[in-house]
Amino acid sequence: MAVPVRVLGIGAYVPERTLTNHDLEKMVDTTDEWIVSRTGIKERHVAADGEATSDLAYRAACQVMERTGVSADQIDFIVVATVTADMQFPSVACLLQDRLGAHRAGAVDVAAGCTGFLYAFHLARSLVASGVQKRVLVVAAECLSRMLDWTDRSTCVLLGDGAGAMILEAAPDGVEGVLSSHLGSDGGLWDLLYFPGGGSRNPTSHQTVDQGLHFFKMNGQATFKQACGVMERACQQALEEAGVSLDQIDLVVPHQANLRILNQLSERMGIPAGKMAVTIDRYGNTSAASVPMALNDYYQEGHLKPGDLVLIVSFGAGLTWGAAVFRWS
Ligand code: UT7
């Protein structure tokens, strides 16, 4: 029989430095009006020189551990979702494990683009539900500013840096707190969003750098067309698996890729404005970190109370998608 799982708490970290649309107007041929009307983004945060993904992950992890009173030696496993690891290997999770002093913990990264947090959440839930681990730290952290071509207006205005962290554990009262988690993928759409250089297909060379293969690539319009459909289907699946209706959900926290996508999703599904978390204006698209960062802001702003039902949903590179329903504790 599955062990009941609960979400113990949330934390996040955003780098101090902000980059506004007006700053970007001085760097590339763009305007605040274009960025706000096409994406909803007003500003994003950018990691300081020398600050890497594991540094952001560490700060987010410290916040959730402090809030929940969980010490490093109480963590059994660490899953980090990222596509911007400090280096090809070892994983960010291992660097984090060492820095936290989580001596008993196994550690691994998962790469599922902007759906990374949902994948990490699903793995953590499964580890706890199976009885294999008691307490899992889930972190999503990204330094997307490091993979952008800052002369390409079609991508550099969209993304931002940040991290979010959550702890899942075996529910001490035996009450199930994670009602569902549903994942999907379609690798046939791999070339909608990708990072071609530096891997075994295109090992780093002068030529790959000259060709700009070390920059993030995206077919924005084709990705946009997929976004709503896959998120809507993922939500419906997660709600069905959880046995709850949308009316019973207190807060929907979707991946923050574009305000127009969020508006379409809320219209198609009939999500009331006040029930959907929107933070894209302040952070841009922070890939895997966007869902836990948004959840953290809504928690800090007092929108969540114990017992509330939360629906999280995302889509991203792969193509991947996922949604989950859990009870705030
Ligand atoms: O989280 C991962 C998943 N990613 C996404 O979900 C992104 C999904 N896609 C999008 O959000 C949108 O497609 C974008 C925001 C990326 C682009 O918006 P769009 O409305 O699809 O614009 P577009 O690419 O069709 O470009 C329209 C025009 C073009 O000019 P012309 O050819 O019409 O003269 C672009 O060159 O806007 C131009 N443009 C810009 N203009 C000012 C593109 N980027 C900019 C810019 N500033 N930053």
Residues whose N, C-alpha, C, O or C-beta is under 5 A from the ligand:
A	BS01	UT7	D29 T30 T31 W34 R38 T39 C114 R153 S154 V157 G220 Q221 T223 F224 A257 N258 N285 F315 G316
